[in-house]
Amino acid sequence: MIRARTFTDARQQAHSNAELNWWIFMRISGLILVFLILGHIYMTFIQVSESDATFDAVVNKLASPAWKFYDWLILTLSLLHGANGARYSIEDYVRSRPNRAWVKGVFYTVIALLFTFGTVGLFSI
């Protein structure tokens, strides 16, 4: 696990390229998510009046493939970012290797189900 603040330190601490790639992903996805979520909040709660926020308005908005992709990108990045952060916590707090494998397996199954249900729900509208 990498506990560095700079790329140079992270490269020195990385035991594998995969771990370094996840470290980089966390920084990039976090930054992208901030702007995606702020844009989503603006377009959902500020640009649209409360009386216009109906089920039909959401369905009309999601009729556009661009909106579906935007929401799917938020879903994907947030689940990957959160799962990787939780993986760090599991590595820190679950000491026993068999227990850690079991906890990760259950956790990754829940993440996969959330992604599947979210994607199906988003693209079925």
C-alpha positions as CSV (number, residue, x, y, z in Angstrom):
1,M,0.0,0.0,0.0
2,I,1.3,3.4,-0.9
3,R,1.2,6.2,1.6
4,A,2.9,8.9,-0.4
5,R,1.8,12.4,-1.2
6,T,4.0,12.9,-4.4
7,F,4.3,10.8,-7.5
8,T,8.1,10.4,-6.9
9,D,7.5,9.0,-3.4
10,A,4.7,6.8,-4.7
11,R,6.9,5.3,-7.4
12,Q,9.5,4.5,-4.8
13,Q,7.0,2.9,-2.4
14,A,5.0,0.9,-5.0
15,H,5.6,-2.8,-4.9
16,S,4.0,-3.2,-8.3
17,N,2.8,-1.2,-11.3
18,A,-0.8,-2.1,-10.4
19,E,-0.5,-0.4,-7.0
20,L,1.0,2.7,-8.5
21,N,-1.7,2.8,-11.2
22,W,-4.4,2.6,-8.4
23,W,-2.6,5.4,-6.6
24,I,-2.7,7.6,-9.7
25,F,-6.3,6.6,-10.4
26,M,-7.4,7.8,-7.0
27,R,-6.0,11.2,-7.6
28,I,-7.4,11.6,-11.1
29,S,-10.8,10.1,-10.4
30,G,-11.2,12.2,-7.2
31,L,-10.6,15.4,-9.2
32,I,-12.9,14.3,-12.0
33,L,-15.6,13.3,-9.6
34,V,-15.6,16.7,-7.8
35,F,-16.4,18.5,-11.1
36,L,-18.9,15.8,-12.3
37,I,-20.8,16.0,-9.0
38,L,-20.8,19.8,-8.8
39,G,-22.1,19.8,-12.4
40,H,-24.8,17.3,-11.5
41,I,-25.8,19.3,-8.4
42,Y,-26.0,22.5,-10.4
43,M,-28.0,21.0,-13.3
44,T,-30.3,19.1,-11.0
45,F,-31.0,21.4,-8.1
46,I,-30.0,25.0,-9.2
47,Q,-30.9,25.1,-12.9
48,V,-34.2,23.4,-12.4
49,S,-36.9,24.8,-10.1
50,E,-38.4,22.5,-7.5
51,S,-41.8,22.5,-9.2
52,D,-40.2,21.3,-12.5
53,A,-38.4,18.4,-10.8
54,T,-40.8,15.6,-11.7
55,F,-40.4,12.0,-12.7
56,D,-41.4,12.9,-16.3
57,A,-38.7,15.6,-16.3
58,V,-36.0,13.1,-15.2
59,V,-37.2,10.6,-17.8
60,N,-37.1,13.2,-20.5
61,K,-33.6,14.2,-19.4
62,L,-32.4,10.6,-19.4
63,A,-33.8,10.1,-22.9
64,S,-30.5,11.7,-24.1
65,P,-27.6,9.3,-24.4
66,A,-25.2,12.1,-23.3
67,W,-27.1,12.4,-19.9
68,K,-27.0,8.6,-19.5
69,F,-23.3,8.5,-20.1
70,Y,-22.8,11.4,-17.7
71,D,-24.7,9.7,-14.9
72,W,-23.1,6.3,-15.8
73,L,-19.6,7.9,-15.5
74,I,-20.5,9.3,-12.1
75,L,-21.7,5.8,-11.1
76,T,-18.6,4.0,-12.4
77,L,-16.0,6.4,-11.1
78,S,-17.6,6.7,-7.7
79,L,-17.9,3.0,-7.2
80,L,-14.3,2.3,-8.4
81,H,-13.0,5.2,-6.3
82,G,-14.9,4.1,-3.2
83,A,-14.1,0.4,-3.6
84,N,-10.4,1.2,-3.9
85,G,-10.5,3.4,-0.8
86,A,-12.4,0.6,1.1
87,R,-9.8,-1.9,-0.1
88,Y,-7.1,0.3,1.6
89,S,-9.1,0.2,4.8
90,I,-9.7,-3.6,4.6
91,E,-5.9,-4.1,4.1
92,D,-5.2,-1.9,7.2
93,Y,-7.8,-3.3,9.6
94,V,-8.4,-7.0,8.7
95,R,-5.1,-8.6,9.7
96,S,-5.8,-12.3,9.0
97,R,-5.2,-13.2,5.4
98,P,-8.1,-15.7,5.1
99,N,-10.5,-13.2,6.7
100,R,-9.2,-10.4,4.5
101,A,-9.9,-12.6,1.4
102,W,-13.4,-13.4,2.6
103,V,-14.2,-9.7,3.4
104,K,-12.9,-8.5,0.1
105,G,-14.8,-11.2,-1.8
106,V,-18.1,-10.2,-0.1
107,F,-17.3,-6.5,-0.6
108,Y,-16.4,-6.8,-4.3
109,T,-19.6,-8.8,-4.8
110,V,-21.7,-6.0,-3.3
111,I,-19.9,-3.4,-5.5
112,A,-20.5,-5.5,-8.6
113,L,-24.2,-5.8,-7.8
114,L,-24.5,-2.1,-7.2
115,F,-22.8,-1.4,-10.5
116,T,-25.0,-3.9,-12.3
117,F,-28.3,-2.7,-10.8
118,G,-27.2,1.0,-11.3
119,T,-26.3,0.4,-15.0
120,V,-29.5,-1.6,-15.7
121,G,-31.6,1.0,-13.9
122,L,-30.0,3.9,-15.7
123,F,-30.2,2.4,-19.2
124,S,-33.6,0.8,-18.9
125,I,-35.3,4.3,-18.7
